């Protein structure tokens, strides 16, 4: 049989990918353990960070603040975050040197060592569930170590949004106190977002990381209820 005829026969009998019929929906891409491992490996374990962007805060009382954040982190012992109002006035700051630090909010100062649990009087969402160091690492793009400790195979897989162009599929892990949702693009192994939803002793709060660039999340949300949150969107980031 001539090569041209053989090639035509292969096309007719499925020698290449089947073309979708009009109105037929393409099958959802599948996540495999290897793709999930690739996505997790692409997320950076940031040890040094410098970023500038926008921050929004809301307290349970309904007070809302927004401005700019200029954040620095080097190793574990040097931290700086200054939160400014639209008028350039510092409304809050977080700082640490040699593993001890301070939070200043509304002219109130709170002192901590790096591994101290944050005081319940600190007006940040979920503060009572964070150590001082964990809180700042979260604001500067470090996801919980739980992310890298997840089992290779998720408990379930949820389809992506129908209108999403990314074709991301969400892998879901569930435990007694934590649900993790990681949106991954199977075709590339790209991690699009990771959400950590906690339920500890009836206290529900969440951390969300998205807008990944070079393995770092440019958008971070810490939330406890609809009126108590901190949202950061970094315009520029440098890390390693």
C-alpha positions in Angstrom: 0.0 0.0 0.0 1.4 3.5 -0.9 2.5 5.6 2.1 0.0 8.3 1.2 -2.9 5.8 1.3 -1.6 4.2 4.5 -1.5 7.7 6.2 -5.1 8.4 5.0 -6.2 5.1 6.4 -4.6 5.8 9.8 -6.4 9.2 10.0 -9.7 7.5 9.3 -9.2 4.7 11.8 -8.0 6.7 14.8 -4.3 7.0 14.1 -4.4 10.5 15.5 -6.5 12.2 18.2 -10.2 12.0 17.6 -11.8 15.3 16.6 -14.7 16.4 18.7 -18.1 16.6 17.1 -20.0 19.9 17.0 -21.4 20.5 20.5 -19.4 17.8 22.1 -17.6 18.7 25.3 -13.9 17.7 25.7 -13.3 15.3 28.5 -12.0 16.8 31.8 -8.2 16.5 32.0 -7.1 14.1 34.7 -4.7 14.6 37.6 -2.2 11.9 38.3 0.1 11.5 41.3 3.1 12.5 39.2 1.4 15.7 38.0 0.4 16.6 41.6 4.0 16.0 42.7 5.2 18.3 39.9 2.8 21.0 41.0 3.8 20.7 44.7 7.5 20.8 43.7 7.0 24.0 41.7 5.9 25.9 44.8 8.8 27.7 46.4 9.8 27.2 50.0 10.7 30.9 50.3 13.5 31.7 52.8 14.1 35.3 51.7 11.5 37.7 50.5 11.0 41.3 49.5 7.7 42.5 48.2 5.6 45.6 47.6 1.9 45.8 47.0 -1.6 46.5 48.3 -3.1 45.4 51.6 -6.7 45.4 52.8 -7.8 44.7 56.4 -11.1 44.4 58.2 -11.8 43.8 61.8 -14.8 42.0 63.2 -16.2 45.3 64.2 -16.6 46.2 60.5 -13.7 48.7 60.4 -12.0 48.5 57.0 -8.5 49.7 56.2 -6.6 49.6 53.0 -3.2 50.8 51.8 0.2 49.6 50.8 2.5 47.0 52.2 6.3 47.0 52.0 7.5 43.7 53.3 11.0 42.2 53.9 12.0 38.8 55.2 15.5 37.3 55.5 15.8 33.8 57.0 13.9 33.8 60.2 15.4 36.7 62.2 14.8 39.8 60.2 11.3 40.9 59.3 9.7 44.2 58.3 6.2 45.1 57.2 4.9 48.6 57.2 1.3 49.1 56.3 0.4 52.6 55.0 -2.9 54.4 54.5 -3.8 56.0 51.1 -2.5 59.2 52.7 0.9 57.8 53.5 0.3 57.4 57.2 1.6 54.2 58.9 -1.5 52.4 60.3 0.2 49.2 61.3 3.7 47.6 61.4 5.2 44.2 62.0 8.9 43.8 62.8 11.4 41.3 64.2 15.1 41.1 64.8 16.9 38.1 66.3 13.6 36.1 66.6 11.8 38.7 68.7 9.3 41.1 67.4 6.5 43.7 67.7 3.1 44.3 66.2 1.8 47.9 66.3 -1.8 48.5 65.4 -3.7 51.7 66.2 -1.0 52.9 68.5 -1.1 49.7 70.5 2.1 47.6 70.7 2.3 43.8 71.2 5.7 42.1 71.9 6.5 38.5 70.8 9.2 36.1 70.4 9.3 34.4 67.0 7.6 31.1 68.2 5.1 32.8 70.6 1.4 32.2 70.0 -0.1 35.6 69.1 -2.2 37.3 71.8 -6.0 37.1 71.3 -6.1 40.9 71.6 -4.1 41.3 68.4 -6.8 42.5 65.9 -5.7 40.2 63.1 -7.9 37.3 61.8 -6.9 33.9 63.3 -4.2 35.5 65.4 -4.8 33.1 68.3 -4.0 30.2 66.0 -0.7 31.6 64.7 2.7 31.9 66.1 4.2 35.3 65.4 6.7 33.8 62.9 4.0 31.7 61.2 1.8 34.8 60.7 4.5 36.8 59.1 5.7 33.9 56.9 2.2 33.6 55.6 2.0 37.2 54.7 5.2 36.9 52.8 4.2 34.0 50.7 5.2 30.9 52.7 2.5 28.2 52.5 2.1 25.8 55.5 4.5 22.9 55.6 1.3 20.8 55.5 1.2 21.4 51.8 4.4 19.4 51.1 3.4 16.7 53.6 0.2 15.8 51.8 -0.3 12.3 50.5 0.5 11.9 46.8 -3.1 10.8 46.0 -5.8 13.3 47.1 -9.0 12.2 48.7 -11.1 13.5 45.8 -10.8 15.6 42.6 -13.2 18.4 41.8 -13.8 19.7 38.3 -12.7 23.2 37.6 -15.0 26.1 36.8 -16.8 25.8 33.5 -15.8 29.3 32.4 -12.2 29.0 33.4 -9.7 29.1 30.5 -7.0 27.5 32.5 -8.5 24.0 32.6 -7.4 23.6 36.2 -8.6 20.6 38.2 -8.8 20.8 42.0 -7.3 18.1 44.2 -8.9 17.9 47.6 -7.4 16.5 50.9 -9.6 16.3 54.0 -8.7 15.6 57.6 -10.4 16.1 60.9 -9.2 19.7 61.2 -8.1 20.7 57.7 -9.3 20.7 54.1 -6.7 21.5 51.4 -7.7 22.4 47.9 -5.0 22.7 45.3 -6.0 23.9 41.8 -3.6 22.4 39.2 -3.5 22.5 35.4 -2.9 18.9 34.4 -1.4 19.8 31.0 1.4 21.8 32.5 1.6 20.7 36.2 1.1 24.4 37.1 -0.2 25.2 40.6 -2.8 27.9 40.3 -4.0 28.2 43.9 -3.9 26.5 47.2 -6.5 27.0 49.9 -6.2 25.8 53.5 -9.6 25.6 55.4 -9.2 24.9 59.1 -11.8 23.8 61.7 -10.1 23.7 65.1 -12.4 23.3 68.1 -15.2 24.9 66.2 -13.1 27.9 65.1 -13.1 28.1 61.3 -10.6 30.1 59.3 -8.8 29.9 56.0 -5.6 30.8 54.2 -5.6 31.2 50.4 -2.6 31.5 48.1 -2.9 32.4 44.4 -1.4 34.2 41.5 1.8 32.1 41.6 4.9 33.7 40.0 8.2 31.7 40.0 6.7 29.5 42.7 5.6 32.3 45.0 2.0 33.4 45.6 1.4 37.1 44.7 -2.0 37.1 46.3 -2.6 36.0 49.9 -5.8 36.0 51.9 -6.2 35.2 55.6 -9.9 35.1 56.6 -12.0 34.3 59.6 -15.7 35.0 58.8 -16.8 37.6 56.2 -15.8 40.7 58.2 -12.4 39.7 59.5 -9.6 39.3 57.0 -6.3 40.4 55.6 -5.7 40.5 51.9 -2.4 41.2 50.2 -1.7 41.6 46.5 2.0 42.0 45.7 2.9 44.1 42.7 6.6 43.2 42.9 8.3 40.2 44.5 11.8 39.0 44.9 12.5 35.8 46.7 14.6 32.6 47.0 
